[in-house]
Amino acid sequence: MKERYNNIHQGKKQIFINNLVGGVAWGIGATIGLAIIIGGLGLLAGYVDLVPVVGDFISEIINYLISKNPNL
């Protein structure tokens, strides 16, 4: 029972350290997870040949903007 009491009533320093370590671990995990997801989507886009379609679309937008405003 005393062990439970000690776990519940931690000092402010211990709570701060636990939350800091938990936050850093969460941030690192989120960064690694996002890198894996973006890498997978990039790999998938390479197989689907989606990049040339997006490039052509952006090229059309740029050409339209230049034709409407020659000062660009």
N, C-alpha and C positions, 0 to 999 in steps of 0.2 A: 504494500500500500504506500509506503514511503517513496518508493521509486516512481510511482505514478504522480505523487505530489511534486517531486522534484522535476519531472518532465513538464508538468503544467506550469509551475512557478519558476520559470527561468528568468535570469537577469536581463536587463535591457541590452547589455553588450552581447550576450549569447543570442538573443532574438535578432539583433542587428546582423550579426555574423551569419546566422542561419539563413536569413532572408537575402543577404548579399550573395552568398554562395549559391543559393537557389536561383536568384535572378541571373547571375552570370551563367550558370549551367543552362537555364532556359534560353538565354540569348544565343549561346553557342549552338545549342540544339536546333533552334529555329533557323540560324544562319546555315548550318550544314544541311538541314532538311530542304530549305529553299534552294540552295545550290544544287542539290540532287534533282529537285523537281525542274528547275530551269534548264539544267543540263539535259535531262530526259526530254523535255519539250523541244530543245534545240536539236537534239539528235533525231527526234521524230519529224521535225520540220525539214531536216535535210533529206529524209527518206521520202517525204510526201511532195517535195518540190514546191513548197509553199512560199519560199523566200523569193523566187523570181516573180510570182504573182504580186506579192506585196511591193517589191521593188518597182514593178511596172505601174502599180497604182500610185505610189509616191511620186514617180517620175511624171505621171500625167498631172498630178496636183501642182508640182513645181512648174511645169510648162504652162499650165493655165494661169498661175499667179504671175509668171514672167510676162505672159502675153497681155495681161490686164494692167500690169504696172511695169513698164520698161525700165524704170529707175532702179529696180532691184538688180 
